[in-house]
């Protein structure tokens, strides 16, 4: 049973300033996390650091964020902690400036909450100067928040953070509906960025190779944005319109229906932090097929709630799909386990973890 009473205490929430990308019209995992956080802060102080759009818009938002950060930290003496949500590359560059202002101009406590699924590649492939800046940011933040044991091990092995804390990505409580799946075939659902990194093109290739075997037995529903034209081109070129349906970007309201009408969630990514899409699928009781990267092995447990495969391994994808086609009973039993596994990512557990970190910093 889910509890829905936990919130950040008001006096603590007034002391926190969150910096991150657009969370009201989000199109990525960081925005989704901040959106849920905002519901559990009685006073949610927020600075917008990034929004999709033209280069001019992005520059304007970046400069506006710097101006407002100076303004808030100068005049609002209640703000004690700056909670910065970030990822790799451009996100790191923007957040580094905010870190310098908060930490060294105003002597505030800084939490650097690192979401990027490719942060390890970003660091390892950076030049010596960028590596030194990354080390400065991570080693001098008061708390580094990471998403899983995998990422904690990476940061501890490559840096010397003052304090590192795992806080799992948060998702909101699943909506209760009376919808029932109406199709007779096995429906696989992919939600995410359309592109190479998420493995969706590998998925199309596997279905194309096994078209005759899968015809009338499965349906792949794809939702997301990104390389949409390439996806549509491949569906047409490979003659997969009977097996693959592209439904575009899925809103929060539409997710309820689409999760209820799917059987297995599939995300064959090459790199990940801790995917919000998988967590949402778990909350709706879905069996999972995904890859053994990032924090995924901590939420997808082979033989319990899903199947883990090697990134880019087409044979692994085929075997995983076949597993559920041949043993439909596993879909339901794995789904029940998914609901158990996801509980630590629901608001009560995550908000409690956040409250503890904030309290520790405020009392130092």
C-alpha positions, 0 to 999 in steps of 0.5 A: 500500500502506498502512503501519500503524506510525505512532504519536505517540511515547510521551513526546510523547503524555504531554504532550498533553491533548485536549479534545473531545466524546464519541468512544467513542459519537460521532454527529458528525465531531469525535468520529469524528476523535478516535476515530481519534486515540485509537488512535495515542496510546500515552497518550491524555489526554482530557477530555470536553467534550460529550455528547448528552443532556438539558440537565442532562447537558450542563451537568453535563459542562461543569462537570465538564470545567472542574473536571477541567481545573483538577485535571489542570493543577494536579497533572499537570506532564507536560501541556504542550499542550492540544489543543482540538477545536471548532466554532461557536456553543455549541461555541465558547462552551464551548471559549473557557472552556477556552482561558482556563484553559489559556492564562492560568491555567496558561500552557500551549500551546494548539492550537485545532482548528476543525472547524465547517463553518459557522464562517465564517457563525458569525463573520460573523453574530456581534455585535461582542462575540462577534467580539472573543472569536473573534479573541482565541481564534484570534489567541492560540492557539499553533496554529490547525489547520484542515481545508483550503486553503479554511479556511486562506484564511478564517482568514488573511483574517479573523484574525492567527493565530500559526501556522496548519496544515492537518491533513486530517481523519483516517479509519482504514484501510478494512476488507478484506472479501470482500463483493460488491455483489449488486443490479443497479441503481445504488445511491447512498448518503447518510450524514449528519445528516438535515436541510436543511443536508446537502441530503438533502431536495433529493435526495428532491425530485429523485428524486420529480420523476424517479420514472418515469425512475429506477424500476428503475435506481437506489436511494438508501440514506439513513443518519443521524440528525436530522429522521428523522420528516420524512424518513420522512414525505416518503418516504411522501408522495412515494411513494418507498419503491421508490426510497429506503430509510432505514436509520437510524444506521449503526454502524462495523460496518454501514458496511463492509457498506453501503459495499460494497453501494453504487456512488456516495456522494452528499452535496449539503451547503450548508456543510461543513468536510471531511466524514468521510463522504466520506473514508470513502467514498473509502477504500472506492473510491466515486465521489462526488457532492457540492457545491463548499463548504468543503474538498470540492473538495480531495478530490472532483475533477471528471472524476477521482473525482466530480462537484461541484454547486452547493448547492440546484441540483436540476438539477445533482443530476439531471445528476450522477445521470444521468451515472453511470446512463448511464456505469457504467464511470465508477463503477469508474474514479472509485472507483480514483482515490478510493483514491489521493486519500484516502491523505493522510487515512489515519493514517500521514500525519495522525499524522506531521503531528500529531507535527511540530506537537507537537514544534515546540511542545514545543521552543519 
